[in-house]
């Protein structure tokens, strides 16, 4: 059973080109003008962060901005452990490319629902 999960994880973290997508995280006081690919910017001043900003992993080059303010709706949460970021719940774009994915420990895991 473990091998099936391991192979599914490999499949689910690859793009259609077969390359894995990993994100690094970077803390910043303001959202940068130029969002680099494969970096998730955690915007705000510690401990009051208000936004996550990054390029869509599908390749459409659209910027995704996620609200992380307490009391806001919708709201995402994040955890950074050993310089790897996990975002929950999943990110599901309703416009544009309509990608649906998770970011877990810096890896993109596509959702096929």
N, C-alpha and C positions, 0 to 999 in steps of 0.2 A: 504494500500500500504506500509506503514511503516513496518508492521510486516513481509512482504515478504522480504524487504531489510535486516531487522535484522536477519532473519533466514538464508538468503543467506550469510551474513557476517559470521555467525557462521559456516556454512558449508565450506566456502571458506578458513577459517583460520585453518582448521584441517588437519592433516596428515591422511594417510590411517588407522592409528591406532586410530584415533579419538582424538588425543591430539593436543592442540593448540601450535603454535610455536611463541614465543616472543623473540625478540632480545634486548639486552642492548647494549649501545655503550660505547666505551672506547677510549680516545685519547692517542696516543703514538708517540714518535719521529721516531722510526723505526719499521718496521714490525716485530712482535714477531716470534721467531722460532717455538713456539708451539701455534697454533691458537686454542683457546678454543671454544667449541660449544656454540651457542646462544649468542655470543658476536660479534659485528661488530667493528673492530678496525679502527679508523680514523687516518691515518698515515700522519705525517708531523708536522711542527711547525706552530703555529697560526700566521698569518692568511693564511699561505701557505700550505694547505694540498694537498697531491697528490694522495692518494690511499685509498680505502676502502677494507678491507680484512676480510673474514669470512668463516665459513664452510657452505657448501650447506645444506639447510634445509630439503632436501629429505631423508637424512640419508646416502648418498653415501660417506660422509666424505671427499669429495674433497674441496680444498680451492678455493674460488672465490676471485679474485682480480679485483677491478673495478677502472679504471682510472678516476680521477676527476680534472685533470689539464685543465686549460682554454686553448682553442685553439687545444686541442687534439681531435682525432676522432677514435673510439667512446668515448664519455664522459658521465659520470653520474653526477648528482647533488644530494645534500642531504641537509636536514634541520633537526636540532635537536631542539625540543621544549619540555620543561618539561622532559628532559632526555629520550625522545622517538625520534627515528630516522625515517625519511621518505626518501626513495631513489627513484629517478625518472630519466629516464624512467624505465620500467620494466627490470628485469634481465632474459635473455633467454639464457640458455647454449646450444651451438651448438654441443658440444661433450659430451661424457660421458652419464650422466643421462638425458640430454636434458630438464631439469626442466625449467619452465617458471613461474615466480612469481613476485609479488610486495612486497615491504616492506613499510608499512604505519603505522606510529605511533608505530613502533616496532613490528607490527604483520605481519606475512607472509600471503599473500593472493594469492592463486594459480590461475593461468590463464589456462583455458582449451580451447586453440585455436588450 
